[in-house]
Amino acid sequence: MSTRLRLSTLTYLGFELNAALEQGHLHSISVEDVQLGLQEGTLISNLQARLEDAVDLSLLLGKDQERPLLEALCEANEAFVGRAERKAGVRFSGLCVLNTLILEVIQRSFGK
């Protein structure tokens, strides 16, 4: 049985990313970093390692929500690859692109 992604998982990640942005990490993670992390399934651990002073993603790392989160972000990413700027107004900051993906997942999964 697969674990269902919870809304609280998405908002938790979004809050942590906002904290990193507030602490000056706008360009610490590139769009390419996000793409690669999604492809390799290492996005959450990569973010924790690169932003360790700004985020605490321990509630996601290796937990039951990590896989469904990554799967949902990958699905949302397919709609944005090469079009993030046109669709959401972002193109340089991986953290902003990731927040855009989170909003897309929320809209797709919980906006009914």
C-alpha positions as CSV (number, residue, x, y, z in Angstrom):
1,M,0.0,0.0,0.0
2,S,1.4,3.4,-0.9
3,T,1.4,6.3,1.4
4,R,-0.8,9.2,0.5
5,L,0.9,12.6,0.4
6,R,-0.4,14.9,3.1
7,L,-1.0,18.6,2.7
8,S,1.0,19.3,5.8
9,T,4.0,17.8,4.2
10,L,3.8,20.2,1.3
11,T,3.3,23.2,3.6
12,Y,6.1,22.1,5.9
13,L,8.5,22.1,3.0
14,G,7.2,25.4,1.7
15,F,7.7,27.0,5.1
16,E,11.2,25.7,5.4
17,L,12.0,27.0,1.9
18,N,10.6,30.4,2.8
19,A,12.9,30.5,5.8
20,A,15.9,29.7,3.6
21,L,14.9,32.5,1.2
22,E,14.5,34.9,4.1
23,Q,18.0,34.1,5.3
24,G,19.5,35.0,1.9
25,H,19.5,31.7,0.1
26,L,17.7,33.0,-3.1
27,H,20.5,31.7,-5.4
28,S,22.0,28.9,-3.2
29,I,20.1,26.3,-5.1
30,S,19.8,26.5,-8.8
31,V,17.0,25.3,-11.0
32,E,19.4,22.6,-12.3
33,D,20.0,21.5,-8.7
34,V,16.3,21.0,-8.2
35,Q,15.9,19.1,-11.6
36,L,18.8,16.8,-10.8
37,G,17.6,16.2,-7.2
38,L,14.2,15.2,-8.5
39,Q,15.6,12.9,-11.2
40,E,17.9,11.2,-8.7
41,G,15.5,11.1,-5.8
42,T,17.9,13.0,-3.6
43,L,16.3,16.5,-3.5
44,I,15.4,16.5,0.2
45,S,18.8,15.3,1.4
46,N,20.5,17.7,-1.1
47,L,18.5,20.6,0.3
48,Q,19.3,19.7,3.9
49,A,23.0,19.4,3.1
50,R,23.2,22.7,1.2
51,L,20.9,24.7,3.4
52,E,21.7,23.1,6.8
53,D,22.0,26.5,8.6
54,A,18.6,27.6,7.3
55,V,16.3,24.6,7.2
56,D,15.4,21.5,9.2
57,L,14.0,18.8,6.8
58,S,14.5,16.0,9.3
59,L,10.8,15.4,9.4
60,L,11.0,14.3,5.8
61,L,14.3,12.6,5.4
62,G,13.8,8.9,5.2
63,K,10.3,9.2,6.4
64,D,7.1,7.8,4.9
65,Q,6.3,11.1,3.2
66,E,9.6,11.6,1.4
67,R,8.7,9.2,-1.5
68,P,5.2,10.5,-2.2
69,L,6.5,14.1,-2.0
70,L,9.2,13.5,-4.5
71,E,6.8,11.6,-6.8
72,A,4.3,14.5,-6.7
73,L,7.0,17.1,-7.3
74,C,8.3,15.1,-10.2
75,E,4.8,15.0,-11.8
76,A,4.4,18.8,-11.3
77,N,7.8,19.4,-12.6
78,E,6.9,17.8,-16.0
79,A,4.4,20.7,-16.5
80,F,7.1,23.3,-15.8
81,V,10.3,22.1,-17.4
82,G,11.4,24.9,-19.7
83,R,8.3,26.9,-19.0
84,A,8.6,27.9,-15.3
85,E,9.3,31.6,-16.2
86,R,6.3,31.8,-18.5
87,K,3.9,29.9,-16.3
88,A,5.0,31.1,-12.9
89,G,7.4,34.0,-13.4
90,V,10.5,32.3,-12.0
91,R,13.6,31.0,-13.7
92,F,16.8,31.6,-11.7
93,S,16.2,30.5,-8.1
94,G,15.8,26.8,-7.6
95,L,14.0,27.5,-4.3
96,C,11.4,29.7,-6.0
97,V,10.9,27.0,-8.7
98,L,10.5,24.4,-5.9
99,N,7.9,26.6,-4.2
100,T,6.1,26.9,-7.5
101,L,6.1,23.1,-7.8
102,I,4.7,22.8,-4.3
103,L,1.9,25.2,-5.2
104,E,1.2,23.2,-8.3
105,V,1.0,19.9,-6.3
106,I,-1.4,21.6,-3.8
107,Q,-3.6,22.9,-6.6
108,R,-3.7,19.5,-8.4
109,S,-4.1,17.4,-5.2
110,F,-6.2,19.5,-2.9
111,G,-7.9,22.1,-5.1
112,K,-10.9,20.1,-5.9
